[in-house]
Amino acid sequence: MQYIKNYINGELVEPTLKTYLDNYNPATGEIYSLIPDSNEQDVELAYQSAKNAFKEWSITPKEKRSIYLLKIASLIEKNLDKLALAESIDNGKPLKLAKMVDIPRAAANFHFYGTGILHYASQAHSMEETAINYTLRQPVGVAGCISPWNLPLYLFTWKIAPALAAGCTVIAKPSEITPMTAFLLSEICIEAGLPAGVLNIVHGLGAKVGNAIVSHKNIPLISFTGGTATGKHIASIAAPMFKKLSLELGGKNANIIFADCNYDKMLATTIQSSFANQGQICLCGSRIFIERKIYEKFKTDFVAKTKELTVGNPLDEKTKIGAIVSQQHQQKILSYIELAKTEGGKILCGGTQINLTDQNKNGYYIAPTIIEGLSYDCRTNQEEIFGPVVTISPFDTEEEVLTMANSTQYGLASILWTENLTRSHQMANNLHAGIVWVNCWLLRDLRTPFGGVKASGVGREGGFEALDFFTEPKNVCIKM
Ligand code: NAD
């Protein structure tokens, strides 16, 4: 049995109380490693180490910080196979997906901010002959970074890389459900020679470790990605302490399909945007609205293509849909399918748990599920399910679909399929979302602002926005 360790002050250490939590392989339902059940004391050790390291790291020239980040990026690339396998086993996602998306993106995060910091400049404001103002951008301090289980290393590094680039030192907590690649990252940081205490990784439960980070009186900044309810709780603690907060929360994204779209491209991409990573991506389009003229055709083709998706062992090359991350989450998704039925939904395909055989017989699988016949404002269409479950609904006009698309408390992403340029602009302008993808999905340029509106979050990650977040602007005004 492998014991995961915390990474504090440059070393791999046991939790102070030496207690551990079980870590499950969702593809088999077996416990395969143990996670530190850390507590406030461990967070305090990490804080002391990050505080000490901040003195040097915050004044280390950015060119030097960049070299460390680029070294970590290349070590992630060098360990691609090992990290992808670990991610797949820990999370249940198809190995192929981890190899193509998760791990390359984790390396890209370090590459992007390792180079981005070299181009980051602050502003000056001249008052003609009276005075000159310039803005200092100083690292905020010890940053608390908390991430979820769906894209474990991808999202963990999306916070850590800009924080380190900006000159902050970090206490990071990965999800207790998927801790393995964060542990492997600590080994990589040791190999890269990252100075002790610059990054500290404390494993354990949200209610203990996460809470201790969020409520620590000397951690001035929290970057959080996870569920909306957790985000609300974090904000209630951090806001009265006047901490800087970035919250990337849940979504219930609309995929809007007009009859004039490029049909084949739309269909192929809609399969992805519905079911990639078992539908456990905050950006998945789980509410699909189709212009009535093509509704029946779409329904037939979409159901047929969905039935072709192989649900199986994540390590198998042929597998398109792997395991759901945990038994608890599997049960939650199944309960939403039951709810949909009681709300009048008709299951067009899927709708059930799948029992595989042999070593996967106790794994957590659900058939990709399509539901029709629900009103846009029922619970199934308003609440985040975060699984391989989508609803389809017809619409007649732009106004009608906008009302339905904008009706949820969320506003993370939207997907739009049309060949009409004017309509694209109008719809993009009127959708309540932080991101609108037109004729594509999950096409990411890391320079763009990333985040949501309404209950999908506060603030933006990505590009220089993240460097702005991890630095504090200070205006210096010099009279001539
Ligand atoms: P979660 O909110 O349960 O947990 C996220 C992280 O917060 C975990 O590390 C957890 O241990 C920690 N946590 C839990 N309680 C805490 C507390 N009281 N104090 C501090 N930390 C605490 O979310 P999850 O189930 O891991 O992830 C799924 C959710 O994440 C979905 O809602 C999904 O939409 C969202 N998500 C959003 C984005 C985005 O960019 N907007 C990206 C991925 C996932």
Residues whose N, C-alpha, C, O or C-beta is under 5 A from the ligand:
A	BS01	NAD	I146 S147 P148 W149 K173 P174 S175 E176 G204 L205 G206 A207 G210 N211 V214 T225 G226 G227 T228 T230 E248 L249 G250 G251 C282 S456
